[in-house]
Amino acid sequence: MISGSKPTRSRKENSPVFRLVLVLVLILPLEGAWLTDLKDARKRAFEEKKDVYVVFLATEISGACVQFKKRVLSQDLFQAAIADRFIPVLIDVPLKQTPGVISPLAANRVVAENFGVVRYPTTFFLNSKGIVYARETGAAINEPLKYAAKVIRRSKDQVARLKLIEEAYKQDGLERAKSLIALIKSTPRGADPSLSAEHLEELAKLDPDDSLGFRKDHLAETGFTDLDRAIKEVFHKDSYDQVIKLVDDYIIKFEPKGVLLQKALFPKLAALNHDKQTAQATEVAEAVIAIDATSAHGKLAAQILRRLKSK
């Protein structure tokens, strides 16, 4: 007679990750299908009070996008893990253009352009009102659950941020102003400027003379974003004189200091160097290095300066 024995659980079966996998597979509904219509996704997000997770891929030309889609985005575990917080949208952009052939996904190019996508994959996080609160370029191809945890963290950070905003508005005077400044400075990269617009208006009322100096610095940073975009449009057209003028106009208007001034001066240095204006390039290189010789821009300026002096 064979006596019965109590089955033992393996170490793997006892692990928290294993139990989470079981919960996701057996309990959570698997959405399975990603939406491809952003307008529809925004509508659903508003109705269901969820965020929108938008992923731009270019699987025609990018092996990284193919792997990201295959190993992470298409996995049921990933989709189930984020389903409670996000409406997921997948937008595959056809970058190859064959004369006489119109891709069924051609409209996705316009969507990508409207979002300012230049590299793939790029992801955007939108709140239930359809406003972008974070942006990421590239993707570490992790296990589906690990990547899901990273995506969910973005949403949790946004919720925590809303609570901090609520707390800031309970304060008065310059204390409220300082809290709002900290929040604006910590705004995630790629967030829609409208997220900070209301706080900037409040700052103008709380600190009309800009005694904290923040609004001037913030305007300089915003102006630099516009400068950077304008320079990229003209630099590769050999319009070096335009680059120099753009930088000079920006410096006169915003009076940037420190790192921001260094970042603004560097394209001017590059333009002068390309245009073989050695004396002026040497002067600007020395100015860039003087701000911070250890930064990336400072080190590059030092390399350019050595070449200029060796001529």
Buried (B, 14 or more C-beta within 10 A) or exposed (E): EEEEEEEEEEEEEEEEEBEEBEEBEEEBEEBEEBBBEBEEBBEBBBEEEBBBBBBBBBBBEBEBBBBBBEBBBBBBBBBBBBBEBBBBBBBBBBBEEEEEEEBEBEBBBEBBEEBEBEEBBBBBBBBBEBBBBBBBBEBEBBBBBBBBBEBBEBBEBBEEBEEBBEEBEEBEEEEBBBBBBEBBEEBBEBBBEEBBEEBBEBBEEBBEEBEBEBBBBBBBBBBBEEBBEBBEEBBEEEBBEBBBBBBEEBBEEBEBEEEBBBBBBBBBBBBBBEBEBBEBBBEBBBBBBEBBEEBEBBBBBBEBBEEBEEE
